[in-house]
Amino acid sequence: MSSEKSERNESRRSFLKGLVVGGAAVGVAAGSGVMASEPAPTADHAESSSSKVKGYQETAHVRRFYDLARS
């Protein structure tokens, strides 16, 4: 009886190990596909992003949000 239970535990362990390894492989494959599909930044893109104003900007929709939040 104990050998049958041991065999069942071993098969369960190997199944769970396979799930973990398979899941990790899928995660790595998915991550590498996303990274490969993004375009590399060009010099034009770097210059245009640095000329944009960064930080907090109070626009019309931000003012509206504040007005609605107060009431």
C-alpha positions in Angstrom: 0.0 0.0 0.0 2.8 2.5 0.8 4.6 1.8 -2.5 1.4 2.6 -4.4 1.0 5.8 -2.4 4.6 6.7 -3.0 4.3 6.1 -6.8 1.2 8.3 -6.8 3.0 11.1 -4.9 6.0 10.9 -7.4 3.7 11.2 -10.4 2.0 14.1 -8.8 5.3 15.8 -8.1 6.6 15.3 -11.6 3.3 16.7 -13.0 3.6 19.8 -10.8 7.3 20.3 -11.7 6.3 20.1 -15.4 3.7 22.8 -14.9 6.2 25.1 -13.2 8.9 24.6 -15.8 6.4 24.8 -18.7 4.9 28.0 -17.2 8.3 29.6 -16.9 9.2 28.7 -20.5 6.0 30.3 -21.7 6.7 33.4 -19.7 10.2 33.8 -21.1 8.9 33.2 -24.7 6.1 35.7 -24.3 8.4 38.3 -22.8 11.0 37.9 -25.5 8.3 38.3 -28.2 7.1 41.6 -26.7 10.6 43.0 -26.4 11.4 42.0 -30.0 8.3 43.7 -31.4 9.1 47.2 -29.9 10.9 49.5 -32.3 14.2 50.9 -31.3 14.2 54.6 -30.5 15.7 56.8 -33.2 17.6 60.0 -32.8 14.6 62.0 -34.1 12.4 60.4 -31.5 14.8 61.1 -28.7 15.1 64.8 -29.6 11.3 65.2 -29.9 10.6 63.6 -26.5 13.1 65.9 -24.8 11.6 69.0 -26.2 8.1 68.1 -24.8 7.1 69.6 -21.5 7.3 67.0 -18.8 5.7 67.0 -15.4 2.4 68.2 -14.1 0.2 70.1 -16.5 -3.2 71.5 -15.4 -5.4 71.0 -18.4 -9.1 71.4 -18.9 -9.9 67.8 -18.0 -7.7 68.0 -14.9 -9.5 71.2 -13.7 -12.9 69.5 -14.3 -11.8 66.5 -12.3 -10.8 68.7 -9.4 -14.1 70.6 -9.6 -16.1 67.3 -9.5 -14.0 65.9 -6.7 -14.7 69.0 -4.5 -18.4 68.6 -4.8 
